[in-house]
């Protein structure tokens, strides 16, 4: 089973096309977004491996580097990205508005 997501929702949240890191059929993408305040988020997405790697940085200094395995789905809701994992009751939430920040409960 593949990681479930809507490509258009990610385009809307990140406001840009993903970078395809290999051939498209391998399902590995990088999404990036930066703010004028120097906050940036990078999402490495591996569809077949069901893995998300998220890096949150402020002025080129990493403040969060998280690898999430067993990801079932990504979905957009009210300007946020909700990452649901198979083995966890708690979702990992990336907020994009009004500023980029993350809510993570393990």
Secondary structure as a PSIPRED ss2 file (coil, helix, strand):
# PSIPRED VFORMAT (PSIPRED V4.0)

   1 X C   1.000  0.000  0.000
   2 X C   1.000  0.000  0.000
   3 X C   1.000  0.000  0.000
   4 X E   0.000  0.000  1.000
   5 X C   1.000  0.000  0.000
   6 X C   1.000  0.000  0.000
   7 X H   0.000  1.000  0.000
   8 X H   0.000  1.000  0.000
   9 X H   0.000  1.000  0.000
  10 X H   0.000  1.000  0.000
  11 X H   0.000  1.000  0.000
  12 X H   0.000  1.000  0.000
  13 X H   0.000  1.000  0.000
  14 X H   0.000  1.000  0.000
  15 X C   1.000  0.000  0.000
  16 X C   1.000  0.000  0.000
  17 X C   1.000  0.000  0.000
  18 X C   1.000  0.000  0.000
  19 X E   0.000  0.000  1.000
  20 X E   0.000  0.000  1.000
  21 X C   1.000  0.000  0.000
  22 X C   1.000  0.000  0.000
  23 X C   1.000  0.000  0.000
  24 X H   0.000  1.000  0.000
  25 X H   0.000  1.000  0.000
  26 X H   0.000  1.000  0.000
  27 X C   1.000  0.000  0.000
  28 X E   0.000  0.000  1.000
  29 X E   0.000  0.000  1.000
  30 X E   0.000  0.000  1.000
  31 X E   0.000  0.000  1.000
  32 X E   0.000  0.000  1.000
  33 X E   0.000  0.000  1.000
  34 X E   0.000  0.000  1.000
  35 X C   1.000  0.000  0.000
  36 X C   1.000  0.000  0.000
  37 X C   1.000  0.000  0.000
  38 X C   1.000  0.000  0.000
  39 X E   0.000  0.000  1.000
  40 X E   0.000  0.000  1.000
  41 X E   0.000  0.000  1.000
  42 X E   0.000  0.000  1.000
  43 X E   0.000  0.000  1.000
  44 X E   0.000  0.000  1.000
  45 X E   0.000  0.000  1.000
  46 X E   0.000  0.000  1.000
  47 X C   1.000  0.000  0.000
  48 X C   1.000  0.000  0.000
  49 X C   1.000  0.000  0.000
  50 X C   1.000  0.000  0.000
  51 X E   0.000  0.000  1.000
  52 X E   0.000  0.000  1.000
  53 X E   0.000  0.000  1.000
  54 X E   0.000  0.000  1.000
  55 X E   0.000  0.000  1.000
  56 X E   0.000  0.000  1.000
  57 X E   0.000  0.000  1.000
  58 X E   0.000  0.000  1.000
  59 X C   1.000  0.000  0.000
  60 X C   1.000  0.000  0.000
  61 X E   0.000  0.000  1.000
  62 X E   0.000  0.000  1.000
  63 X E   0.000  0.000  1.000
  64 X E   0.000  0.000  1.000
  65 X E   0.000  0.000  1.000
  66 X E   0.000  0.000  1.000
  67 X E   0.000  0.000  1.000
  68 X E   0.000  0.000  1.000
  69 X C   1.000  0.000  0.000
  70 X C   1.000  0.000  0.000
  71 X E   0.000  0.000  1.000
  72 X E   0.000  0.000  1.000
  73 X E   0.000  0.000  1.000
  74 X E   0.000  0.000  1.000
  75 X E   0.000  0.000  1.000
  76 X E   0.000  0.000  1.000
  77 X E   0.000  0.000  1.000
  78 X C   1.000  0.000  0.000
  79 X C   1.000  0.000  0.000
  80 X E   0.000  0.000  1.000
  81 X E   0.000  0.000  1.000
  82 X E   0.000  0.000  1.000
  83 X E   0.000  0.000  1.000
  84 X E   0.000  0.000  1.000
  85 X E   0.000  0.000  1.000
  86 X C   1.000  0.000  0.000
  87 X C   1.000  0.000  0.000
  88 X C   1.000  0.000  0.000
  89 X C   1.000  0.000  0.000
  90 X C   1.000  0.000  0.000
  91 X C   1.000  0.000  0.000
  92 X E   0.000  0.000  1.000
  93 X E   0.000  0.000  1.000
  94 X E   0.000  0.000  1.000
  95 X E   0.000  0.000  1.000
  96 X C   1.000  0.000  0.000
  97 X C   1.000  0.000  0.000
  98 X C   1.000  0.000  0.000
  99 X C   1.000  0.000  0.000
 100 X C   1.000  0.000  0.000
 101 X E   0.000  0.000  1.000
 102 X E   0.000  0.000  1.000
 103 X E   0.000  0.000  1.000
 104 X C   1.000  0.000  0.000
 105 X C   1.000  0.000  0.000
 106 X C   1.000  0.000  0.000
